[in-house]
Amino acid sequence: MGEERLRLLRDCVRPFPDFPVPGVLFRDISPLLKDPAAFKTLIDLLEDHLRASFPKIDFIAGLDSRGFLIGPPLAQRLGIGFVLIRKKGKLPGPTESISYALEYGKAELEIQSDAVEPGQKVVIVDDLLATGGTMCAACELVKRLKAEVLECLVVIELKSLKGSEKLKSIPFYSLLQYD
């Protein structure tokens, strides 16, 4: 994958202690998004991974809100569509929704009922995996529509929170890992 390319990404991730609550070290990807070379490298690495791993993907599904920044350019590169998984109340028309526990409370996610068809193959994308609650909820939504989750894909994984363990049998991939 190229340690130099990963180092470029890692150098663009900025730590913020005690955000959003005391005791949490927030990993901010804003500098990575601001840097065209770093952002291109991010999309290149994700594209390379997906092309090598899956011969057929129907959709990239992005999680509200940073998954919306990574998913569309990745889907465009792959020549496939992008679907939204949003916070409750943000999508028009019929939706499927799920409640789940967050690191700091509770939340609800929704997907439009016609976003994917039964049997379609979906990769779910977000910027970060912490405890895994949001990603697990997103997987459940896609499964309720009878589509197949090929993989959960993130830029950053916070290993000490063991979020990937919650995904159980769903394949998971992260570019950068932090304890």
Salt bridges, closest charged atoms under 4 A:
ASP28 OD2 - ARG14 NH2 2.67
ASP44 OD2 - LYS40 NZ 2.88
ASP44 OD1 - ARG77 NH1 2.75
GLU47 OE2 - ARG51 NE 2.86
GLU47 OE1 - ARG77 NH1 2.72
ASP48 OD2 - ARG5 NH2 3.50
ASP58 OD1 - LYS56 NZ 2.35
ASP64 OD2 - ARG86 NE 3.27
ASP64 OD1 - LYS87 NZ 3.94
GLU96 OE2 - ARG144 NH1 3.19
GLU110 OE2 - LYS88 NZ 3.26
ASP127 OD2 - ARG66 NE 3.75
GLU140 OE2 - ARG144 NE 3.33
GLU148 OE1 - LYS121 NZ 2.87
GLU151 OE1 - HIS49 NE2 2.72
